[in-house]
Amino acid sequence: MNQISVLRQKHPFHIVDNSIWPLVGGLSAFFMVSGLVAYMQFYERGIFLFLFGFFSLILTAIFWWRDVIREATFEGSLLHAVENGLKMGMILFIVSEIMLFFAFFWGFFHSSLNPVPEIGCVWPPKGIESINAFHVPLLNTFVLLNSGAFVTVVHYSVLSGYRRQAITSFIYTIGLALFFTFLQYYEYRNALFNISDGIYGSTFYMITGLHGSHVLIGTFFLMVCLYRLVMHQFTPKNHFGLEAAIWYWHFVDIVWIFVYIFIYWWGGA
């Protein structure tokens, strides 16, 4: 959208063009979930439907993200009112994510605060050897909190115009995020219980796995922002995409603190 078309508008909002990505994204998510459910019901070919939906969803996200970046960076569609709407949308999205984690924590506390006789009336249940909270989980806590500190440095560097410092801090942030994911993979590989080991295994892997998936999504979000920073698409006054990624990453940091305290430390004692 050029400046002339903006001036002719009777409102300050951006009317998006027709797009196929919402339809393709919805179908991809449907195929992915349907394939996963089919595979979990021992239909072996369901894994192919899951993979098809998964990779098509990834491609949809890439192309949809490309269109949004083009509209904001090259077409000048990110006006003040539009940016305020996007900020409110991001805040509501994070609130919805908080509610999602709240639901799983509810299940965890429901089972851990009042353990039933079937699991020995104790938590962790009898026969479960929990993960030591002061080994890999503690290291992961330091890794993730340090990544949050570096991404804050990125923000202030962009605001101050220190582009080289912002890029360096971005690289440290993404490196720590990838290291966190590697450590979680290592933890899963060496755990003495799995997701099928009763309510403890179910709640542990659902909550930590859900958080891990958010770390991966946030890592890709940060990678896209690093690319845009390198391509000079962020300025001290126009960098909402970066702010959204930083908000999301701080949300991931805060959730991990709750995960570490209640799931690893208190719930595994």
Buried (B, 14 or more C-beta within 10 A) or exposed (E): BEEEEBEEEEEEEBEEEEEEBEEBBEBBBEBBEBBBEBBEEEEEEBEEBBBBBBEBBEBBBEBBBEBBBEBBBEBBBBBEEBBEEBBEEBEEBBEEBEEEBEEBBEBBEEBBEEBEEEBEEEBBBEEBEBBEBEEBBBBBBEBBBBBBEBBBBBBEBBBEEBBEBBBBBBEBBBEBBBBBBEBBEEBBEEBEBEBEBBBBBBBBBBBBBBBBEBBBEBBBBBBBBBEBBEEEBBEEEEBBBBBBBBBBBBBBBEBBEBBBEBBBBEBBE
